[in-house]
């Protein structure tokens, strides 16, 4: 059984993106183990010169390292991901590089109609940065719109079409992870390039 880390892409205490990951954890429990992790207690990124990594950041990096893949569920604020998610990814690419070649599935929930589509595009661009180098599942978006009305009292999605779409995307992600985890020949070089990259020298 595959082991995934599900990152809640917000520091909000009441988030439908957290609900979505909780639904996925339960709904796909026979196919994968999904550990939901929070970013809300991470300190503000301050680029420490000694590259001392806070324990909470190192713990998350270790979980990502050990996982077969990562699922990130992001809301959309001002056409972008949250400041807290940007903060977390800044820490997770500063002297540590758990995302290099790691398979990532992006999902998102929003209160409005667009379902975090622009934030998901923004997140793809971030995860493609030289210090992150994640392998993002292509040609896939799960956009949960009107998310405040999307779940019943037992935290199940009420729209069967949405549930069926998520089922198919998750099956694709399982296949994507299997294929991607065989593409290891350049991994050490990719990690070395991430470690050696500096915006000051380009």
C-alpha positions as CSV (number, residue, x, y, z in Angstrom):
1,X,0.0,0.0,0.0
2,X,1.3,3.4,-0.9
3,X,2.0,6.0,1.8
4,X,1.2,9.6,1.1
5,X,1.6,12.9,3.0
6,X,-1.4,15.2,2.7
7,X,-0.4,18.9,3.3
8,X,-3.2,21.3,4.5
9,X,-2.3,24.4,2.5
10,X,-3.5,26.9,5.0
11,X,-3.1,28.0,8.6
12,X,-6.9,28.4,9.0
13,X,-8.5,26.5,11.9
14,X,-11.6,25.9,9.9
15,X,-10.6,24.9,6.3
16,X,-12.5,23.0,3.7
17,X,-9.1,22.0,2.3
18,X,-8.5,20.1,5.5
19,X,-11.9,18.6,5.2
20,X,-11.1,17.5,1.6
21,X,-7.9,15.7,2.7
22,X,-9.8,14.1,5.6
23,X,-12.3,12.8,3.2
24,X,-9.6,11.5,0.9
25,X,-7.8,9.8,3.8
26,X,-11.0,7.9,4.7
27,X,-12.4,7.4,1.2
28,X,-9.1,5.9,-0.1
29,X,-8.0,4.0,3.0
30,X,-8.1,0.7,1.2
31,X,-5.7,2.0,-1.5
32,X,-3.3,4.2,0.4
33,X,-2.3,5.5,3.8
34,X,-2.6,9.3,3.9
35,X,-1.0,11.1,6.8
36,X,-2.4,14.7,7.1
37,X,0.2,17.3,8.2
38,X,-0.3,20.9,9.2
39,X,1.7,24.0,8.3
40,X,0.0,26.4,10.7
41,X,2.6,26.1,13.5
42,X,5.6,26.7,11.3
43,X,7.6,29.9,12.2
44,X,8.0,32.7,9.7
45,X,10.8,31.9,7.3
46,X,13.7,34.1,8.0
47,X,16.6,32.5,6.0
48,X,18.9,31.7,8.9
49,X,22.5,32.0,7.9
50,X,23.5,28.8,9.7
51,X,20.7,27.1,7.9
52,X,19.3,25.8,11.2
53,X,16.0,24.1,10.4
54,X,13.3,24.2,13.0
55,X,12.3,20.8,14.4
56,X,8.7,21.1,13.0
57,X,10.1,21.7,9.5
58,X,12.6,18.8,9.8
59,X,9.9,16.5,11.0
60,X,7.7,17.3,8.0
61,X,10.7,17.0,5.6
62,X,11.4,13.5,7.0
63,X,7.8,12.5,6.5
64,X,7.9,13.7,2.9
65,X,11.2,11.9,2.3
66,X,9.7,8.6,3.6
67,X,6.4,9.0,1.6
68,X,5.7,7.6,-1.8
69,X,4.1,10.9,-2.8
70,X,2.5,14.1,-1.5
71,X,-1.0,15.6,-1.9
72,X,-1.3,19.3,-1.4
73,X,-4.7,20.9,-1.0
74,X,-4.7,24.6,-1.4
75,X,-7.3,27.4,-1.1
76,X,-7.0,30.5,-3.2
77,X,-6.3,34.0,-1.9
78,X,-5.8,36.8,-4.3
79,X,-5.3,34.5,-7.3
80,X,-2.5,32.7,-5.4
81,X,-1.7,30.1,-2.7
82,X,-1.7,31.2,0.9
83,X,1.2,33.0,2.6
84,X,1.4,30.2,5.0
85,X,1.9,27.6,2.2
86,X,4.6,29.8,0.6
87,X,6.2,30.0,4.0
88,X,6.2,26.2,4.4
89,X,7.7,25.6,1.0
90,X,10.4,28.2,1.6
91,X,11.5,26.2,4.7
92,X,11.2,22.9,2.8
93,X,13.6,24.1,0.2
94,X,16.2,25.8,2.4
95,X,19.1,23.4,3.0
96,X,16.8,20.4,2.8
97,X,15.2,19.1,-0.4
98,X,12.5,16.5,0.3
99,X,10.5,17.5,-2.8
100,X,13.2,16.7,-5.4
101,X,11.6,14.2,-7.8
102,X,8.7,13.5,-5.3
103,X,5.4,12.8,-7.0
104,X,2.8,15.5,-6.1
105,X,-0.9,15.6,-6.6
106,X,-2.6,19.1,-6.2
107,X,-6.2,19.5,-5.1
108,X,-8.0,22.6,-3.9
109,X,-11.3,23.8,-2.4
110,X,-12.7,27.3,-2.4
111,X,-15.9,29.0,-1.3
112,X,-16.5,30.4,-4.8
113,X,-17.1,28.9,-8.3
114,X,-13.5,28.5,-9.5
115,X,-12.3,26.0,-6.9
116,X,-8.8,27.4,-6.5
117,X,-7.8,27.0,-10.2
118,X,-5.5,30.0,-10.2
119,X,-3.9,29.0,-6.9
120,X,-3.3,25.5,-8.3
121,X,-1.5,27.0,-11.3
122,X,0.6,29.2,-9.0
123,X,1.5,26.1,-6.9
124,X,2.6,24.2,-10.0
125,X,5.0,27.0,-10.8
126,X,6.4,27.1,-7.3
127,X,6.9,23.3,-7.1
128,X,8.9,23.5,-10.4
129,X,11.4,25.9,-8.9
130,X,15.1,24.9,-8.9
131,X,15.1,24.3,-5.1
132,X,12.0,22.2,-5.1
133,X,12.0,20.2,-8.4
134,X,8.9,18.2,-7.6
135,X,7.3,15.9,-10.1
136,X,3.7,17.3,-10.4
137,X,1.0,15.0,-11.8
138,X,0.3,16.6,-15.2
139,X,-3.1,17.4,-16.9
140,X,-5.0,17.0,-13.6
141,X,-7.0,19.4,-11.5
142,X,-9.5,18.6,-8.8
143,X,-11.4,21.9,-8.2
144,X,-13.9,21.7,-5.4
145,X,-16.1,24.8,-5.7
146,X,-18.7,26.1,-3.2
147,X,-16.8,24.0,-0.7
148,X,-18.9,25.2,2.3
149,X,-21.8,23.3,0.9
150,X,-19.8,20.3,-0.5
151,X,-19.7,18.0,2.6
152,X,-22.4,16.3,4.6
153,X,-22.4,15.9,8.4
154,X,-20.2,12.8,8.1
155,X,-17.6,14.7,5.9
156,X,-18.5,12.9,2.7
157,X,-18.7,14.8,-0.6
158,X,-22.4,15.2,-1.5
159,X,-21.8,15.5,-5.2
160,X,-21.4,12.1,-6.8
161,X,-19.9,13.4,-10.0
162,X,-17.2,15.2,-7.9
163,X,-16.5,12.0,-6.0
164,X,-16.2,9.9,-9.2
165,X,-13.8,12.5,-10.7
166,X,-11.7,12.4,-7.6
167,X,-11.7,8.6,-7.7
168,X,-10.4,8.6,-11.2
169,X,-7.8,11.2,-10.5
170,X,-6.6,9.3,-7.5
171,X,-6.2,6.1,-9.5
172,X,-4.2,8.1,-12.0
173,X,-2.0,9.4,-9.1
174,X,-1.4,5.9,-7.9
175,X,-0.2,5.0,-11.4
176,X,1.8,8.2,-11.7
177,X,3.6,7.4,-8.4
178,X,4.4,3.9,-9.6
179,X,5.9,5.2,-12.8
180,X,7.6,8.2,-11.3
181,X,9.3,6.2,-8.6
182,X,11.0,4.2,-11.3
183,X,12.6,7.3,-12.8
184,X,15.5,7.4,-10.4
185,X,18.5,7.5,-12.7
186,X,19.0,11.3,-12.4
187,X,17.8,11.7,-8.9
188,X,21.2,12.2,-7.2
189,X,22.1,14.7,-9.9
190,X,18.8,16.6,-9.5
191,X,19.3,16.7,-5.8
192,X,22.9,18.0,-6.1
193,X,21.7,20.7,-8.5
194,X,19.0,21.8,-6.0
195,X,21.6,21.9,-3.2
196,X,24.1,23.9,-5.2
197,X,21.6,26.3,-6.7
198,X,21.9,30.0,-5.8
199,X,19.9,32.9,-7.1
200,X,23.0,35.1,-6.3
201,X,25.1,33.4,-9.0
202,X,22.8,33.3,-11.9
